[in-house]
Amino acid sequence: MTDGYTLELDIDEVACDALRRDDAVVVVAKPAGNADPNVAWLTLEVVPRTTVSWRESRYGVYASGTAVSGGAVVEFLDRVAPAIDRMTYRFGGGGFGEPVAVAGVPSGHYDVRNETASPATFGLVQSATVNGSEHLSPVHAVVVPPGFTADFAAAAKLYVWVRSRIAAGSIVAPSADVTTIAFDRERRARRCRYDGAMRAFVTDE
């Protein structure tokens, strides 16, 4: 799998016990383009070892009526997964139509067009395998006015932090103790361990 990436997270038993008492989960988020992430892509149970894997070439697009406000959980009106890059997906309220090729959309980019009469929320969606189980969740959320087109491109970068009582797909901002983990063709697998004193993940270079 040439576009496969893997993240391993390690938490020792003492830290696991402390985090569980706080009803904490591990939040994994991804940016869209150069913007900071605004959605909890994954929320992981606090366990000693978690392996997250995904394919960077496989994204989808979604439409939602959820407002982009803190704590809201994105609910899909429709989604196409996987989507085809360099295409525009038009949303007319009842669902996405057939994708249309439009000149000027670069490789690795996915466009959506809001053809409804009201603003709607759109973004990329992606699957990940977490300890053998597959999870599909939104990557980010953007409000697109009626009649406008938005261009989306994701990055092979993860933001990881700990937070209490939050669900995957929630609108959220990274906390101050977030750890940023970059991937590239030479570094497709990364590993982090949780430092209980710092209350943050530390990458093992």
Secondary structure, 3 states (H helix, E strand, C coil): CCCEEEEEEECCHHHHHHHHHCCEEEEEECCECCCCCCECCEEECCCCEEEEEEECCCCEEEEECCCCCCCCECCEEEEECCCCCCEEEEECCCCECCCEECCCCCCCCEEEEECCCCCEEEEEEEEEEECCEEEEEECCCEEECCCCEEEECECCEEEEEEEECCCCCEECCCCCCCEEEECECCECEEEEEEECCCCEEEECC
